[in-house]
Amino acid sequence: MRVEDAEAEAAWPRKATAEEMPEPRKDADTQPAPAVSIREPVPEAPGQPEQPVHPRLATHRLNAYFGEVRAVRNATVEFPDRQVTAVIGPSGCGKSTLLRCLNRMHETVPGAGVEGDVTLDGSSIYRGGSSAIGVRRNIGMVFQRPTPFPTMSVRDNVASGLRILGRGGPSRSEADGIVEDSLTRAGLWDEVKDRLRESAIALSGGQQQRLCIARALATKPRVLLLDEPTASLDPLSTQTIEELVYELRTAIAVVIVTHNMQQAARVSDRTAFMLGGELIEVAATKTLFTNPSDSRTEAYVTGRFG
């Protein structure tokens, strides 16, 4: 049975054979650095104490299955609060499957299964009778292609996530305030404030993707998951989304799956490299791209295979 994640093909000329894979390095300083532009972390504002970094979300020996096929293998990784973590790797390596396990979307696939655990602020999202809907309220997700609800207005798309709160949810006037705040955080308010009653489908592709981000932000999640959020967008819309992602890190944890290493270098604080379902290496983005500890990581970021 063949399993493929819904990921765009990485732009490499061909796959490397086993014989072409590099031997482990003896001296990292002699290896060429990849041609990526890495954004430096944003410094703390003057007079503000340094914020502590702790794992908001973490996996513990996580295995994900499609029937008998294991797509993610014993993945253990931490995703710190107020940081962007990028997950990179060749197409079909399991990165989107890993992402979907982080908010229990994987279990919606017939025949899918999960072993191991995922914790949010130390509490398991799979054990103890936890609600999948409650998990997704705290761990929002935006997919590769914009997915606005076609029969809803711009305003109602953003407010739709609040319905899971039931009778304890906000009033309509309170919901309007949440909609404005979410659209503002998504960098979309000024563009749609006079179009809130229009169909969301009338927006451009880039605006629709930011609308989906605003919808995810409306429930005030602790973590935002982004699965190839710019894969179907033009360069200008891609830049807008990347700037938004970089800003969101000041408030929440962000995990972004991307096949674009330049994008990972631009927006992330930490990067995880996956290959064949295994989590090969996790490090600060600058370190992983310029001085990786595993020869397979080096081969991938320098373009020897993909």
C-alpha positions as CSV (number, residue, x, y, z in Angstrom):
1,M,0.0,0.0,0.0
2,R,1.4,3.3,-1.0
3,V,1.0,6.3,1.2
4,E,1.7,9.9,0.2
5,D,1.3,13.1,2.1
6,A,-0.5,15.9,0.3
7,E,2.6,17.9,-0.3
8,A,4.0,19.7,-3.3
9,E,6.9,18.1,-5.0
10,A,10.3,19.6,-4.0
11,A,12.2,21.1,-6.9
12,W,15.2,18.9,-7.1
13,P,16.5,17.3,-10.3
14,R,16.3,13.6,-9.2
15,K,16.5,11.3,-6.2
16,A,19.9,10.3,-5.0
17,T,20.8,6.5,-4.9
18,A,22.1,4.9,-1.7
19,E,25.6,4.9,-3.2
20,E,25.4,8.6,-3.7
21,M,24.5,9.5,-0.1
22,P,27.4,11.2,1.5
23,E,29.5,9.7,4.2
24,P,29.3,11.3,7.7
25,R,31.3,14.5,7.9
26,K,34.5,14.7,9.9
27,D,34.9,18.5,9.7
28,A,31.7,20.6,9.3
29,D,33.7,23.7,8.6
30,T,34.9,22.4,5.3
31,Q,31.4,21.9,3.9
32,P,29.8,24.5,1.7
33,A,26.9,26.5,3.2
34,P,23.6,26.5,1.4
35,A,22.5,29.6,-0.4
36,V,19.6,30.5,1.9
37,S,18.8,33.8,3.5
38,I,18.2,33.3,7.2
39,R,16.4,35.9,9.2
40,E,17.9,36.6,12.6
41,P,15.6,36.3,15.7
42,V,13.7,39.4,16.7
43,P,15.4,41.0,19.8
44,E,13.4,41.6,22.9
45,A,12.0,45.1,23.2
46,P,14.1,47.5,25.4
47,G,13.2,47.3,29.0
48,Q,11.2,44.0,28.5
49,P,12.4,40.9,30.4
50,E,13.3,38.0,28.2
51,Q,10.4,35.6,27.8
52,P,11.0,32.0,28.9
53,V,11.0,29.4,26.2
54,H,9.2,26.1,27.0
55,P,7.6,23.3,25.0
56,R,4.0,24.3,24.3
57,L,3.5,21.2,22.3
58,A,5.5,18.0,22.2
59,T,5.4,14.5,20.7
60,H,6.6,11.4,22.5
61,R,7.7,8.4,20.4
62,L,4.9,9.1,18.0
63,N,4.0,6.6,15.3
64,A,1.3,7.2,12.7
65,Y,-0.2,4.5,10.5
66,F,-2.3,4.2,7.4
67,G,-3.5,0.6,7.8
68,E,-0.3,-1.4,8.3
69,V,2.0,1.2,6.8
70,R,3.9,3.3,9.3
71,A,4.2,6.9,7.9
72,V,5.8,8.5,11.0
73,R,8.3,6.5,13.1
74,N,9.1,7.2,16.7
75,A,9.1,11.0,16.4
76,T,10.0,12.8,19.6
77,V,10.1,16.6,19.3
78,E,9.3,19.7,21.2
79,F,7.6,22.8,19.8
80,P,8.4,25.9,22.0
81,D,6.0,28.6,22.8
82,R,6.3,31.9,20.9
83,Q,8.6,30.4,18.2
84,V,8.1,29.2,14.7
85,T,9.2,25.6,14.0
86,A,9.5,24.6,10.4
87,V,9.2,21.0,9.3
88,I,11.1,20.2,6.0
89,G,11.8,17.1,4.0
90,P,11.2,15.5,0.6
91,S,7.7,14.8,-0.7
92,G,6.2,11.8,1.1
93,C,8.5,11.9,4.1
94,G,5.7,12.1,6.6
95,K,5.8,15.8,7.5
96,S,2.1,16.5,6.8
97,T,1.1,13.4,8.6
98,L,3.1,14.5,11.6
99,L,1.3,17.8,11.5
100,R,-2.1,16.2,11.3
101,C,-1.3,14.1,14.4
102,L,-0.6,17.3,16.4
103,N,-4.3,18.2,16.5
104,R,-5.9,14.8,15.9
105,M,-6.8,15.4,12.3
106,H,-5.0,12.2,11.4
107,E,-7.6,10.0,13.0
108,T,-10.3,11.4,10.6
109,V,-8.7,9.3,7.8
110,P,-10.3,5.8,7.5
111,G,-7.9,3.1,8.7
112,A,-5.5,5.6,10.3
113,G,-3.9,5.0,13.7
114,V,-1.6,6.6,16.2
115,E,0.8,5.2,18.8
116,G,2.8,7.2,21.3
117,D,1.5,10.6,22.5
118,V,1.2,14.3,21.9
119,T,1.1,16.7,24.8
120,L,-0.2,20.3,25.0
121,D,1.3,22.1,28.0
122,G,2.1,18.7,29.5
123,S,-1.4,17.2,29.1
124,S,-2.0,14.4,26.6
125,I,-4.4,15.2,23.7
126,Y,-5.0,11.5,23.0
127,R,-5.6,10.1,26.5
128,G,-7.9,10.8,29.4
129,G,-11.1,11.2,27.4
130,S,-9.9,14.4,25.8
131,S,-12.3,15.8,23.1
132,A,-11.0,16.1,19.6
133,I,-13.0,19.3,19.1
134,G,-11.6,20.8,22.2
135,V,-8.1,19.9,21.0
136,R,-8.6,21.6,17.7
137,R,-9.9,24.7,19.5
138,N,-6.5,25.0,21.2
139,I,-4.5,23.8,18.2
140,G,-5.7,25.4,15.1
141,M,-4.8,24.3,11.6
142,V,-4.7,25.9,8.1
143,F,-4.3,23.7,5.1
144,Q,-2.4,24.0,1.8
145,R,-5.3,25.4,-0.2
146,P,-7.6,28.1,1.2
147,T,-10.7,26.5,2.6
148,P,-13.3,29.3,3.3
149,F,-16.8,28.1,3.7
150,P,-18.4,29.0,0.3
151,T,-21.9,29.6,1.6
152,M,-20.8,32.0,4.4
153,S,-19.9,35.6,4.4
154,V,-16.4,36.9,5.4
155,R,-17.7,37.7,8.9
156,D,-19.4,34.4,9.4
157,N,-16.4,32.4,8.2
158,V,-14.3,33.9,10.9
159,A,-17.0,33.5,13.6
160,S,-17.8,29.9,12.6
161,G,-15.1,28.5,15.0
162,L,-16.9,30.1,17.9
163,R,-19.9,27.8,17.5
164,I,-18.0,25.0,19.3
165,L,-18.4,27.1,22.5
166,G,-22.1,26.5,22.5
167,R,-24.3,28.4,24.9
168,G,-21.2,29.6,26.8
169,G,-19.9,31.4,23.7
170,P,-19.8,35.1,23.1
171,S,-22.8,37.3,22.2
172,R,-23.1,38.6,18.7
173,S,-21.6,41.9,19.6
174,E,-18.7,40.1,21.4
175,A,-18.3,37.9,18.4
176,D,-18.1,40.9,16.1
177,G,-15.2,42.2,18.2
178,I,-13.5,38.8,18.0
179,V,-13.9,38.8,14.2
180,E,-12.4,42.3,13.9
181,D,-9.5,41.3,16.2
182,S,-8.8,38.1,14.3
183,L,-8.9,39.8,10.9
184,T,-6.6,42.5,12.2
185,R,-4.1,39.9,13.5
186,A,-4.3,38.1,10.1
187,G,-3.5,41.4,8.4
188,L,-6.8,41.4,6.5
189,W,-9.1,43.8,8.4
190,D,-8.3,47.0,6.4
191,E,-9.0,45.0,3.1
192,V,-12.3,43.5,4.1
193,K,-13.9,45.7,6.7
194,D,-16.4,47.1,4.1
195,R,-17.0,43.6,2.7
196,L,-17.9,41.6,5.8
197,R,-21.3,40.6,4.4
198,E,-19.9,39.5,1.1
199,S,-19.2,35.9,0.2
200,A,-15.7,34.7,1.2
201,I,-15.3,33.2,-2.3
202,A,-15.2,36.8,-3.7
203,L,-11.8,37.3,-2.0
204,S,-8.5,36.6,-3.8
205,G,-6.5,33.4,-3.1
206,G,-4.1,35.2,-0.7
207,Q,-7.0,36.9,1.1
208,Q,-8.8,33.6,1.4
209,Q,-5.8,32.0,3.0
210,R,-5.5,34.9,5.5
211,L,-9.2,34.6,6.2
212,C,-8.6,30.9,7.1
213,I,-5.8,32.0,9.4
214,A,-8.2,34.5,11.0
215,R,-10.8,31.8,11.4
216,A,-8.2,29.6,13.2
217,L,-7.1,32.6,15.4
218,A,-10.7,33.4,16.5
219,T,-10.8,30.6,19.1
220,K,-7.5,32.0,20.6
221,P,-5.5,28.8,20.0
222,R,-2.3,28.1,21.9
223,V,-0.7,26.6,18.7
224,L,-1.2,27.3,15.0
225,L,-0.4,24.5,12.5
226,L,0.2,25.5,8.9
227,D,0.5,22.9,6.2
228,E,2.2,24.4,3.1
229,P,0.1,27.6,3.5
230,T,1.6,29.3,0.5
231,A,2.0,26.4,-2.0
232,S,-0.9,27.7,-4.1
233,L,-0.3,31.4,-3.8
234,D,1.5,34.0,-6.0
235,P,4.8,35.5,-4.8
236,L,3.2,38.7,-3.3
237,S,0.6,36.8,-1.4
238,T,3.4,34.4,-0.2
239,Q,5.4,37.3,1.1
240,T,2.3,38.6,3.0
241,I,1.7,35.2,4.6
242,E,5.3,34.8,5.6
243,E,5.4,38.2,7.3
244,L,2.2,37.3,9.1
245,V,3.7,34.0,10.3
246,Y,6.7,35.8,11.6
247,E,4.6,38.3,13.5
248,L,2.4,35.6,15.0
249,R,5.4,34.1,16.8
250,T,5.2,36.9,19.3
251,A,2.0,35.5,20.8
252,I,1.7,31.8,20.1
253,A,3.6,28.7,18.9
254,V,3.6,28.1,15.2
255,V,4.4,24.9,13.3
256,I,4.8,25.2,9.5
257,V,5.3,22.4,7.1
258,T,7.0,23.6,3.9
259,H,8.9,22.0,1.0
260,N,10.5,25.4,0.4
261,M,13.8,25.6,2.3
262,Q,14.1,29.3,1.6
263,Q,10.8,29.9,3.3
264,A,11.8,27.8,6.3
265,A,15.0,29.9,6.6
266,R,13.1,33.1,6.4
267,V,10.3,32.6,8.9
268,S,11.4,29.9,11.4
269,D,13.3,29.9,14.7
270,R,13.8,26.2,14.6
271,T,13.7,23.6,11.8
272,A,13.0,19.9,11.9
273,F,14.2,17.6,9.0
274,M,12.2,14.4,8.2
275,L,13.2,11.6,5.9
276,G,11.3,8.3,5.3
277,G,9.0,9.0,8.2
278,E,11.8,9.5,10.7
279,L,12.7,12.8,12.4
280,I,16.4,13.0,11.5
281,E,17.4,16.3,13.1
282,V,15.9,19.3,15.0
283,A,18.0,22.4,15.6
284,A,18.0,26.2,15.5
285,T,17.3,27.1,11.9
286,K,20.7,28.8,11.3
287,T,22.5,25.8,12.7
288,L,20.6,23.2,10.7
289,F,21.2,25.1,7.4
290,T,24.8,26.0,8.0
291,N,26.2,23.3,10.3
292,P,23.8,20.3,10.5
293,S,24.9,17.3,12.6
294,D,23.6,14.6,10.4
295,S,25.0,13.9,6.9
296,R,21.5,13.2,5.6
297,T,20.4,16.6,6.6
298,E,23.4,18.2,4.9
299,A,22.7,16.2,1.7
300,Y,19.1,17.5,1.7
301,V,19.8,21.2,2.5
302,T,22.6,21.4,-0.1
303,G,20.4,19.9,-2.8
304,R,22.0,16.5,-3.3
305,F,18.7,14.8,-3.1
306,G,15.1,15.7,-2.4
